[in-house]
Structures are given as structure tokens and as C-alpha cells.
């Protein structure tokens, strides 16, 4: 075990470099942007053994598949995914490719539709992630910064490396306990 692994929070998700290619009754690939090179590589890996693969994308066209797969809006992607999952047989595997925020939004939908966490594989691309403010319950999308101002209550937050799988977000706590309302709050 490396020092980095020993220091990492237990709750922080670890994303494998390559997805496991277990035999599945059905494979679904949901990607944030079909124009990403990682999405094309993942599609190639998953379809190499000849098993059918259904594809849905939030943005971009997957020229490498010859399919029209872009939904254009998350609400439309959600509807498409719910339709695909409603007819999914036992053993279906879901592969998700995108930034961390996207991975956990789609994971939440899949779990609510009955998939087990073991049936979901996540491939992280990019640095966007969700932050949950413990003071006002606002969720906002952030990058790699370690301190931010909450978009809901204005409190200066420290981004903890504690990750809530239920919320799909990292926890943001008051940066300065001596000034709990932060400078940005009236």
C-alpha cells in the first residue's frame, strides 16, 4: 500500500483504469460526451467480445458507432436510461463515463431503478465534482479547488475529502469556525 492510498479517505471513490468485462446479460454504456477519446476507447473495449452494447450519451455524437445517441439534456438522458433499465434483465451491467458529478447522478438513477452497486462501473474523466454544503444543503458543481464560497448561503467552505455516495458529493464545511457565517454572508 502506498502512502497516498493510506492517507486517502475510505469514503473517497476509487475508479479503476479499466472496467471489468464480466459476462453480462446486457451491457449499457452511458457517456457524458461521445466526442471524448475515453468514451470511444471504452466502447471499443466493451464491444470487442461481440456482446451487444446499448449506448446513450448526454452530449456529442458517437461517429465511431454510426448511431444517433445524444440526448442533449440530462432530463432526456434520464428518460432514456429509465426506459432501458425498466426492461433490463438480471445481470445487466451499466458502464458510465464522464466527470465525477455525472457518474454519481447516473449511478443514483440506476440504483433507484434497481441496479446493485456491483452492477455499475464508473470511468472518471475530467475534474468536475459535486459539493454538498452541510450548512444549507445546497449542492454545487466545483473543480479541484479545496476552498469555495457556497452558492446557497455564502459561507466560505473547506472541501473535505469525505464523499457521500448517497448524495454523490463531497462535504463542504465552514472554513473558519471562529467566523461560521463567512465573509460572504450578510
Secondary structure by P-SEA (a helix, b strand, c coil): cccccccccccbbbbbcccccccccbbbbbbcccccaaaaaaaaaaaccccbbbbbbccccccccccccccccaaaaaaaaaaaaaacccbbbbbbbccaaaaaaaaaaaaaaccccccbbbbbcccbbbbbccccbbbbbbccccccccccccccccccccccccccbbbbcccccccccccccc
